Amino acid sequence: MVQRTDEQHAEKMKKKQAAHDKIMAGKTVEKGLLIVHTGKGKGKTTAALGMVVRMIGHGKKVGVVQFVKGAMTTGEKVVFDAFPDQVEFKPMGEGFTWNTQDRARDIELSRQAWEEVKRMVADPAYDMVLADELNIVLRYDYLPLNEVLDVLTARGAMKHVIVTGRNAPDALMEAADLVTEMTLVKHPFRSGVKAQAGIEF
């Protein structure tokens, strides 16, 4: 390994900074983003909730609708309930579809949750809307994909929307501005470790 002098390092970093500044000078567009978190790895909702925290820090208003979660108490609900003027947090699910085993009920609850998402997307008071686990609902055809795409792509120019869940439809990923796929490398569940408070919920 070649050891650089302090002067060589400083010169290299100066060139990197100049290249970075040039790239940043061309980034002038401001717009609301459609963001998709998908993949088999853990962290899709966690990352989205981190963005909700950032919005709180910037004094923005956020709507969170959870399509699957709701049957259990989560740590994030307790936190967001402390910011009632900035976060409307609505866990509207009854658990995963294999828990409910009632397709008609799942479709009914999905529609109710989707109507809340539509309301928040249409309301200019909300700067960001998180549709948590909407991808699962779409995978099971509980909602028409075309309707979802129509609503999300017709949102206000500065409205951010985050959609989470495994198996995001290709058409949704194509419409999105930002897509992140969480890759599973290792998970303690496979070693017999149950879901941990503060980690999974």
C-alpha positions in Angstrom: 0.0 0.0 0.0 1.3 3.4 -1.0 1.6 5.9 1.8 0.5 9.4 0.9 2.0 12.5 2.3 -0.3 15.1 4.0 0.2 17.3 0.9 -0.7 14.6 -1.5 -3.8 13.8 0.5 -4.9 17.4 0.7 -4.4 17.8 -3.1 -6.5 14.7 -3.8 -9.3 15.9 -1.4 -9.2 19.3 -3.1 -9.8 17.7 -6.5 -12.7 15.6 -5.0 -14.3 18.7 -3.5 -14.1 20.6 -6.8 -15.7 17.6 -8.7 -18.4 17.4 -6.0 -19.1 21.1 -6.1 -19.5 20.9 -9.9 -22.0 18.1 -9.7 -24.0 19.8 -7.0 -24.2 23.0 -9.0 -26.3 21.2 -11.6 -28.8 19.9 -9.0 -31.4 22.7 -8.8 -34.8 20.9 -9.1 -37.0 20.8 -6.0 -39.9 18.4 -6.1 -41.9 16.0 -4.0 -40.5 12.5 -4.3 -42.2 9.2 -4.7 -40.1 6.8 -2.7 -40.3 3.0 -2.6 -38.6 0.8 0.0 -38.8 -2.9 -1.0 -36.8 -6.1 -0.8 -36.5 -9.1 1.5 -34.2 -7.4 4.0 -35.1 -5.8 7.3 -35.3 -2.0 7.5 -38.0 -0.8 5.0 -40.4 0.7 7.5 -37.5 1.6 9.8 -35.9 3.7 7.1 -39.2 5.3 6.2 -39.9 6.2 9.9 -36.4 7.8 10.0 -37.6 10.1 7.3 -40.7 10.9 9.3 -38.4 11.9 12.2 -36.4 14.1 9.9 -39.6 15.8 8.7 -40.6 16.4 12.4 -37.2 18.0 12.9 -37.9 20.4 10.0 -41.3 21.4 11.4 -43.2 19.5 8.7 -46.5 17.6 8.9 -46.6 13.9 8.1 -49.3 11.3 7.7 -48.5 7.6 8.4 -50.9 4.9 7.5 -50.0 1.3 8.3 -51.8 -1.3 6.1 -50.7 -4.4 8.0 -49.4 -3.4 11.4 -52.0 -2.3 13.9 -52.6 -5.6 15.8 -49.6 -4.9 18.0 -48.2 -1.9 19.9 -45.1 -0.4 18.4 -42.5 1.9 19.8 -42.8 4.3 17.0 -46.5 5.0 17.7 -45.6 6.0 21.3 -43.0 8.4 19.9 -45.2 9.9 17.2 -48.1 10.3 19.5 -45.9 12.9 21.3 -46.1 15.1 18.2 -49.8 15.3 17.5 -49.6 18.5 15.6 -47.0 17.1 13.2 -47.8 13.4 12.8 -51.1 11.7 12.2 -50.2 8.0 12.9 -52.9 5.5 11.8 -52.1 1.8 12.3 -55.1 0.3 10.4 -54.2 -3.3 9.8 -55.0 -6.4 11.8 -51.8 -8.3 11.1 -50.5 -10.2 8.2 -52.9 -11.9 5.8 -51.8 -15.3 7.0 -52.9 -14.3 10.5 -56.3 -13.0 9.5 -57.1 -15.7 6.9 -60.1 -13.6 5.8 -59.6 -12.2 2.3 -62.8 -10.2 2.3 -61.9 -8.5 5.6 -58.3 -7.8 4.4 -59.7 -6.2 1.3 -62.1 -4.1 3.3 -59.4 -2.9 5.7 -57.0 -2.2 2.8 -59.7 0.0 1.2 -60.2 1.9 4.5 -56.5 2.5 4.9 -56.1 3.5 1.3 -58.9 6.1 1.6 -56.9 7.6 4.5 -53.8 7.7 2.3 -55.8 9.3 -0.5 -57.1 11.9 1.9 -53.6 12.8 3.2 -52.1 12.9 -0.3 -54.9 15.3 -1.4 -54.5 17.5 1.7 -51.9 20.2 1.2 -51.3 20.4 4.9 -49.3 17.1 4.7 -45.8 17.5 3.5 -45.1 13.7 3.5 -47.3 10.6 3.5 -46.1 7.1 4.4 -48.1 4.2 3.1 -46.5 1.4 5.2 -46.7 -2.1 3.7 -48.8 -0.9 0.8 -46.7 -3.2 -1.4 -48.1 -6.2 0.4 -51.6 -5.1 -0.2 -50.8 -4.6 -3.9 -49.2 -8.0 -4.1 -52.3 -9.7 -2.9 -54.5 -7.6 -5.3 -56.5 -6.1 -2.4 -56.4 -2.7 -4.2 -56.2 -1.9 -8.0 -52.6 -1.0 -8.9 -53.8 1.5 -11.5 -55.8 3.4 -9.0 -52.9 3.6 -6.6 -50.5 4.8 -9.4 -53.0 7.4 -10.5 -53.3 8.9 -7.0 -49.6 8.8 -6.3 -48.5 10.2 -9.6 -51.1 13.0 -9.5 -50.0 14.2 -6.0 -49.0 17.8 -5.4 -45.7 19.0 -6.8 -44.0 19.2 -3.4 -45.7 16.2 -1.7 -43.4 13.4 -0.7 -44.9 9.9 -0.5 -43.1 6.8 0.8 -44.4 3.2 0.0 -42.9 0.3 1.8 -43.2 -3.5 1.7 -41.7 -6.5 -0.1 -42.4 -7.2 -3.8 -43.1 -3.7 -5.0 -44.8 -3.9 -8.4 -42.6 -3.0 -11.3 -44.9 -0.2 -12.4 -44.7 1.4 -9.0 -40.9 1.2 -9.1 -40.9 2.7 -12.6 -43.0 5.6 -11.4 -40.9 6.3 -8.3 -38.1 8.9 -8.0 -36.2 6.8 -5.5 -36.2 3.0 -5.0 -34.2 1.2 -2.4 -34.1 -2.5 -2.2 -33.2 -4.0 1.2 -31.1 -7.1 0.8 -31.2 -9.9 3.4 -27.7 -11.0 4.3 -28.3 -12.3 7.8 -31.2 -12.2 10.2 -31.4 -13.5 13.8 -34.9 -14.9 13.2 -33.2 -17.7 11.2 -31.3 -18.6 14.3 -34.4 -18.9 16.4 -34.4 -15.4 17.8 -37.8 -13.9 18.2 -38.7 -10.3 17.3 -37.1 -7.8 19.7 -38.8 -4.7 21.1 -37.1 -1.7 19.7 -35.7 -3.6 16.8 -38.7 -5.1 15.0 -41.5 -3.1 16.7 
